[in-house]
């Protein structure tokens, strides 16, 4: 499944530059980083949350939250920043109502008449890879363009997950150590 034509039309209409990034089928931002060999802070994790605000008596309002892949969305921080009564992850049925495949939510909240909550840590990244309605293709976009285009609310909406590291980096380091430099000739076996 390729990038949604609706997403591309939306970005073209906003005159936002992007690069299509093909990859194997992945469902999480961590797996996307792992697959592409990208740093976690250059991948945007996007979640849909329901926020109950005091002024909305009957029902809540949905927001798209974007944080770096190395972060966990923190409902308590969202609640505090928005002065909300309650914050929770949106149920899967809401994704179906919006025509979004779970795991492929883009940060282009305006497409769905929603607002974007952008974690300020993402603004440190010049370009980020974001989901785009597909499990096999993503987009690389300038974070400042995303912020401007979506009129995003910027704040602290997540917290770093301790000890979360990519396996790719470990494998590269092992390859460098075992590259043959410093080995004695004629020696067999493992070090």
C-alpha positions in Angstrom: 0.0 0.0 0.0 1.5 3.3 -1.1 1.2 6.8 0.4 -2.4 8.0 0.4 -3.3 10.1 -2.7 -5.3 12.3 -0.3 -2.1 12.9 1.8 -0.1 13.9 -1.3 -2.9 16.1 -2.6 -3.1 17.8 0.8 0.7 18.5 0.9 0.8 19.6 -2.7 -2.2 22.0 -2.0 -0.2 23.4 0.9 3.0 23.6 -1.3 4.9 21.5 1.2 8.0 19.7 0.0 8.3 16.0 0.8 10.2 12.9 -0.1 8.6 9.5 -0.4 10.5 6.9 1.7 9.7 3.3 0.7 10.2 0.5 3.3 9.0 -2.9 4.3 5.7 -3.2 6.0 5.9 -1.8 9.6 3.3 -1.0 12.2 5.3 1.1 14.8 7.6 4.1 14.7 10.3 2.1 16.4 10.1 -0.6 13.7 10.2 2.2 11.0 13.4 3.6 12.5 14.9 0.1 12.8 14.0 -0.8 9.2 15.4 2.5 7.7 18.4 2.6 10.0 17.4 6.1 11.1 17.9 7.7 14.5 14.8 7.5 16.7 14.7 11.3 17.1 14.3 11.6 13.3 11.1 9.5 13.2 7.8 11.0 14.3 5.5 8.8 16.3 1.9 9.8 15.8 -1.1 8.9 18.0 -4.7 9.8 18.2 -6.0 10.9 21.6 -9.3 11.9 23.0 -9.2 14.9 25.2 -12.1 15.9 27.4 -12.0 19.6 28.0 -14.2 21.3 30.7 -15.9 23.5 28.0 -17.0 20.4 26.1 -19.6 18.9 28.4 -20.8 15.9 26.4 -18.0 14.5 24.3 -14.3 14.9 23.9 -12.2 16.3 21.2 -9.6 14.3 19.2 -6.1 15.5 18.6 -3.2 14.0 16.7 0.0 13.9 18.9 3.4 13.8 17.3 6.5 12.9 19.4 10.0 11.5 18.5 10.0 7.7 18.2 12.2 7.5 21.3 9.4 9.1 23.3 6.2 7.8 24.9 3.1 10.0 24.7 2.3 11.1 28.2 -1.5 11.7 28.8 -0.7 13.5 32.1 1.4 16.1 30.3 -1.3 16.6 27.6 -3.9 16.9 30.3 -1.8 19.6 32.1 -0.9 21.6 29.0 -4.5 21.6 27.6 -6.1 22.0 31.1 -8.2 18.9 30.3 -10.3 16.9 32.5 -9.2 13.6 30.9 -7.0 12.3 28.1 -7.0 8.8 26.6 -6.0 7.0 23.5 -8.7 7.0 20.8 -10.5 3.6 20.3 -9.9 1.8 17.0 -13.4 2.5 15.8 -12.5 6.2 15.5 -9.7 5.4 13.1 -12.3 3.6 10.9 -14.7 6.5 11.1 -11.9 8.9 9.9 -10.7 6.4 7.2 -7.3 5.9 8.8 -5.5 2.6 9.0 -4.2 2.0 12.5 -0.4 2.3 12.5 -0.4 4.6 9.5 -1.7 7.8 11.1 0.0 10.9 9.6 0.7 14.1 11.6 -1.4 16.0 8.9 -4.3 16.5 11.3 -5.9 19.2 9.2 -6.9 16.6 6.7 -9.3 15.2 9.2 -10.4 18.6 10.7 -8.3 17.8 13.8 -5.5 19.7 15.6 -1.8 18.6 15.9 0.0 18.6 19.2 3.7 18.7 18.4 6.2 17.8 21.0 8.8 20.6 21.1 11.7 18.0 20.9 10.7 17.3 17.3 11.5 20.9 16.4 15.2 20.2 17.1 15.1 17.9 14.1 15.4 19.6 10.7 13.6 16.8 8.8 11.6 14.0 10.2 10.1 10.8 8.7 6.4 10.7 9.2 3.6 8.1 8.5 1.4 9.0 5.5 -1.5 6.6 5.5 0.6 3.7 4.4 2.4 0.8 6.2 5.0 0.5 3.4 5.8 4.1 2.5 6.4 7.2 4.7 7.4 10.8 4.0 10.4 12.9 4.9 9.3 16.5 5.6 10.7 19.6 7.2 9.4 19.8 10.8 9.1 23.6 10.5 6.8 23.1 7.5 4.7 20.6 9.4 4.5 23.0 12.4 3.5 26.0 10.2 1.1 24.1 7.9 -0.8 22.5 10.8 -0.7 25.5 13.1 0.4 23.0 15.7 0.2 23.5 19.4 3.8 23.0 20.6 4.5 21.7 24.1 5.8 18.8 26.1 3.5 15.9 25.3 5.8 13.0 25.9 8.8 11.7 27.8 11.9 9.8 26.7 11.8 6.0 27.0 14.8 4.9 29.0 17.1 2.5 27.4 15.4 2.4 24.0 18.0 1.8 21.3 18.1 0.5 17.8 19.6 -2.8 17.1 21.0 -1.6 13.8 23.5 0.6 15.6 24.7 -2.4 17.7 25.1 -4.5 14.6 27.2 -1.8 12.8 29.4 -1.4 15.9 30.0 -5.2 16.0 30.9 -5.2 12.3 33.5 -2.4 12.8 35.1 -4.3 15.7 35.3 -7.5 13.7 36.5 -5.9 10.5 39.8 -7.7 10.5 42.0 -4.9 11.8 44.4 -5.9 14.5 44.0 -9.6 14.0 47.1 -11.8 13.9 47.7 -13.8 10.8 47.1 -17.5 11.0 44.9 -17.2 14.1 41.6 -19.0 13.9 38.5 -19.0 16.0 36.5 -16.3 17.8 37.9 -13.6 20.0 
